[in-house]
């Protein structure tokens, strides 16, 4: 749960801020790999943001996009984080698209399945394998534009079932499902001010009914709201203040019903986009506050809270179009976090622990530099993060079969 919550925090920060400037060409290429290469950058426009606010589909139309993901070992099976999406312009003011994602989707939106692991929690309680984990999520999205106002709507659904009926016995069933709805607005109020607002609702649930026994059900409500204002200071510089709020709560319905831990998350950031010719500099500081509260259990433990404050959270990135077909990217991440956790000392009292950590180690995001490349072949683009050890080895890479993989995470897209 703690690992999942930390991952959710970072990905919401990553996906809650984008930069939009007057006169932008809306380059229809990029992906999650591009964001990672630029220091997990939260201030650049990218088609990946369609997965959060479907209204961006009005700008990234007639496009096929997705991630090839990454593997932990060379030539590993498939790739972690793969998904595929497409968006088509049907009429002048209407686009329709879709997204196919798996249970390892790297973003945080209605495309992400069971983000807090309800199926795992239920299987831990009733028996491993009783409920099949959700996978193969289908999302449909559409946009409608009037003048400089674009509205977007997305709906996603996934389900699983497992049913066992012995020859001489009663049927045992386990099932899980998730429905998600998101809506967004991208509007240009003036030449200097644009807004990007979105809201999403995800409703994951799982249940298990043993033959002749009592059903156990676990469900959750996850609501997030994002708001951004894009201020164009001049033709080269844009300021981007942003804020995100998320709340999650749920319950377990069984013989001994209880509430799931409640979660609150607030992020706020202020960044810039500075463009000089073919060079883009994007970055800025942010603050993240998160709180996880577990309800008290009578005669067992008091209410317990784990909270963290991350400040400053620096995401710095640069992008340079070196050639018509090659883009170089550099980034840097620096995060300082203070974590306050409580543990039960007895039924009424708590022990408190305060620790400072650097980076977000629970999701493999340390402080440090990132590197990436983008390859442009006509209307096709392939974006990748680069293993920095490959750069350190230099000429030793040639003929060195022991070297690690050159690329880490891969994204691809094609537009017409």
C-alpha positions, 0 to 999 in steps of 0.5 A: 500500500505504501509503495502504491501510494508513493507511486500514485503521488509522483505520477499525479504530480507528473501528470497534473501540470503542462505548459501551453504557450501562445502560438504553439505548434502543438507538436504531435509526438512524444510520450512518457519516455520523453517526460522521463528523459527530461527529468520527469518533467511536469511542464512540457506539452505532450500527447501523453496528457490525453490520458489525464484530460481527454480535452487534449485530444482536440489538439492531438488528433489523427494520431496513433500513440503508445508506450513500448515500456521497459524491462528489468532484464535484457530481452525480458518478456514484453515490457512494463507499462505498455499501452496503445491509443488512437485519436481520430478527427471525425468532424471539424469540432469532434474527435473520437479515440480510445485507449487500451491499457494493462494493469502495469499502466505507468500513469495515473488516470482512469486508464490505471487499474486498481491503483491501491491494490484492492484485489490483492487485499481481498485475496490476502483475506480470503485466499490467494487466487480467489479473485483474478486481478484486473487487466486489459482496460478499455477507455473511450474518449471524445472531444467537442470544440466551440471556438477556443473552448474544447471539452473532453469526456472519457469512460473506461471499464474493466472486469474479471470473474472466476467461478468454481462449481464442484460436482457435489457442492455449491458455486464459489465466485470471485469478481472484480471491476472498475469503471472510470469517468473523466472530463476536462476543459482546455480553453483560451480566455485571452492570448495571454491566459489559458486554462486546463481543468479536469476531474476524474472518478474511478470506482474499483471494487472486488468481491468473493462469495464462497459456496454457502458462505458470506460474501466479502466485498471491498470497494473504493472511490477515487476522486481527483481534480486538476486546475492550471492557468497558463500565463504567456509572459512573452513569446519565449517565456510562459509561467505555469502555476498549478494545483491538484487535489485527490481523495480516496476512501473505501470500505470492506463489507464482511462479517467484520466490516471496516473502512479502508485507509483514507488518502488525501493528496495535494500538489502545487507547482510553479514552473516555466517554459523558456524557448530559444530557437530549437532549444527548450528549457522547462522546470520549476519547484513544486510541493507535495503533501500526502496523508494516509489515515487508518481508522481506529480499531476498538481495543486494538489500536488508535487512529494511525496517520502517515503523512509526508511533505516533499519540498522542494521537488525540482523537475528540470529538463532541456530539449534540443533539436540537434538535427531534423531527425534527432532530438537530445534531452537532459533532465535532473530530479531533486526531491527532499521529503519529510515523512511522519509515521505513527505506529500503535503502542497500545489500544490508545497511544501511538509511537511517532517517527519522523524521517527525512528521505531524498528522492522517491526511493519506493518507486525507484526515482532517485535524485539525479540526472536523466538522458534521452533521445527522440528519433523522427522519421517523417510522421513517425517518432520514437522516444527513449530514455538512455541508460547513462552507464552507456554514455560513461562507457564511451568506446567500450560499448563497441564489442562489449556484450556485457554492457547494459541495455542502451535504452530504458523506456520507449514511447512511439507515435504516428500522426497524419 
